[in-house]
Amino acid sequence: MADFYIPRTLIRDRGQDNEAVLTEADIPLIKAPIVILGDPGLGKTQLTKTLEVRYGFKRVSAGTFYRMQNYAALQTAPDGKLIIDGLDEITSSSGISAIDEVLRKLSELHSPNFILSCALQIGKDRQIVTKLAKTTVPSRSLFISSPLLLKTP
């Protein structure tokens, strides 16, 4: 049986005055860090795999990224993106939160343009977005611009 793929539609700033619907084709044009949130099973991993193949982005599971010591293979081209899929699937045993560890490693990679995907979990998605927002304050800037939050409908 042939693979069947349904292109994803994403919503930016759901519930806000500037809410907008985006397609997969819009993602490469976004020059800010991206956080993709959605319920389990809605296709976030398939979306990240499609972005990797179509646009040549580098993709790594969050667990692999979390455990990596050598980041050389993850260097991206200036117009590329680093995709870290499944942020919700990692837990920390070191006392440092998994989110903080991922942000630290992104900083060590010189803050590449990235996409994080994460399943929605009560409280955890707010924790991720809050931490990213705090890290993007200009006086403590790890990233060039604030992350763009996209949710699956």
C-alpha positions as CSV (number, residue, x, y, z in Angstrom):
1,M,0.0,0.0,0.0
2,A,1.3,3.5,-0.9
3,D,1.9,6.0,1.8
4,F,-0.9,8.5,2.2
5,Y,-0.1,12.0,3.6
6,I,-2.4,14.7,4.6
7,P,-0.8,18.2,4.6
8,R,-1.1,19.9,7.9
9,T,-2.7,23.3,8.6
10,L,-1.4,25.2,11.6
11,I,-2.9,28.1,13.6
12,R,-0.8,31.0,14.8
13,D,-1.8,32.9,17.9
14,R,-5.1,30.9,18.4
15,G,-7.7,33.0,20.1
16,Q,-5.9,36.2,19.6
17,D,-6.8,39.2,17.4
18,N,-4.0,38.3,15.0
19,E,-4.9,34.6,14.7
20,A,-3.9,33.2,11.3
21,V,-4.0,29.9,9.5
22,L,-0.7,28.7,8.0
23,T,0.2,25.9,5.7
24,E,3.2,23.7,5.7
25,A,4.6,25.8,2.8
26,D,4.6,28.9,5.1
27,I,7.0,27.3,7.7
28,P,10.2,27.7,5.7
29,L,9.4,31.4,5.3
30,I,9.2,32.0,9.0
31,K,12.5,33.6,10.3
32,A,11.7,33.1,14.0
33,P,12.0,30.0,16.2
34,I,8.8,27.9,15.9
35,V,7.1,25.8,18.6
36,I,4.5,23.3,17.2
37,L,2.0,22.1,19.7
38,G,-0.8,19.6,19.2
39,D,-2.6,16.8,20.8
40,P,-0.9,13.4,20.7
41,G,-1.5,11.6,17.4
42,L,-2.3,14.6,15.3
43,G,0.8,14.2,13.1
44,K,3.5,16.5,14.5
45,T,6.2,13.9,13.9
46,Q,5.0,13.2,10.4
47,L,4.9,17.0,9.7
48,T,8.5,17.3,10.9
49,K,9.6,14.3,8.8
50,T,7.9,16.0,5.8
51,L,9.7,19.3,6.4
52,E,13.0,17.5,6.7
53,V,12.5,15.8,3.3
54,R,10.9,18.7,1.4
55,Y,13.2,21.5,2.6
56,G,16.3,19.7,3.7
57,F,16.0,20.8,7.3
58,K,17.9,18.8,9.9
59,R,15.7,16.7,12.2
60,V,16.5,15.0,15.4
61,S,14.3,13.4,18.1
62,A,14.3,15.4,21.3
63,G,15.6,12.4,23.2
64,T,18.6,12.0,20.9
65,F,19.3,15.8,21.0
66,Y,19.1,15.8,24.8
67,R,21.7,13.0,25.1
68,M,24.0,14.3,22.3
69,Q,27.5,15.4,23.3
70,N,28.8,16.3,19.7
71,Y,26.6,18.7,17.8
72,A,28.7,18.9,14.6
73,A,26.1,17.0,12.5
74,L,23.4,19.4,13.6
75,Q,24.9,22.6,12.1
76,T,22.5,24.1,9.7
77,A,22.8,26.4,6.7
78,P,21.9,30.0,7.3
79,D,18.5,29.5,5.7
80,G,18.0,26.1,7.2
81,K,16.2,25.0,10.4
82,L,17.0,22.5,13.1
83,I,13.9,20.4,14.0
84,I,13.7,18.9,17.4
85,D,10.8,16.6,17.5
86,G,9.0,15.3,20.6
87,L,10.1,17.7,23.4
88,D,7.4,16.3,25.6
89,E,8.9,12.8,25.4
90,I,12.1,13.6,27.4
91,T,12.6,13.8,31.1
92,S,15.5,14.9,33.1
93,S,17.4,12.9,35.6
94,S,20.0,15.5,36.3
95,G,17.9,18.0,38.3
96,I,17.9,20.4,35.4
97,S,14.6,20.6,33.5
98,A,14.6,19.0,30.0
99,I,13.5,22.2,28.5
100,D,16.3,24.1,30.1
101,E,18.8,21.5,28.9
102,V,17.5,21.8,25.3
103,L,17.7,25.6,25.4
104,R,21.2,25.4,26.7
105,K,22.2,23.0,23.9
106,L,20.6,25.3,21.3
107,S,22.6,28.1,22.7
108,E,25.8,26.0,22.4
109,L,24.8,25.6,18.7
110,H,24.9,29.4,18.4
111,S,21.1,29.6,18.5
112,P,20.1,28.1,15.1
113,N,16.8,28.8,13.5
114,F,14.8,25.9,15.0
115,I,11.4,24.1,15.2
116,L,10.4,22.4,18.4
117,S,7.4,20.0,18.3
118,C,5.6,19.0,21.5
119,A,2.4,17.2,22.4
120,L,0.0,19.4,24.4
121,Q,0.0,18.5,28.0
122,I,-1.8,20.4,30.7
123,G,0.6,23.0,32.0
124,K,3.7,21.6,30.2
125,D,3.0,23.5,26.9
126,R,2.6,26.7,28.9
127,Q,5.9,25.9,30.7
128,I,7.7,25.5,27.3
129,V,6.3,28.7,25.9
130,T,7.0,30.6,29.1
131,K,10.6,29.4,29.2
132,L,11.1,30.2,25.5
133,A,9.6,33.7,26.0
134,K,11.9,34.4,29.0
135,T,14.9,33.3,27.1
136,T,14.1,35.6,24.2
137,V,14.0,38.8,26.3
138,P,16.5,41.2,24.5
139,S,18.7,41.6,27.6
140,R,19.1,37.8,27.9
141,S,18.7,36.9,24.2
142,L,19.5,33.4,23.2
143,F,17.5,33.8,20.0
144,I,17.1,36.5,17.5
145,S,13.4,36.8,17.9
146,S,10.6,35.5,20.1
147,P,9.3,32.0,19.2
148,L,6.2,31.7,17.0
149,L,3.7,29.3,18.6
150,L,1.8,27.2,16.1
151,K,-1.0,24.8,17.1
152,T,-2.6,22.0,15.2
153,P,-6.3,22.5,14.8
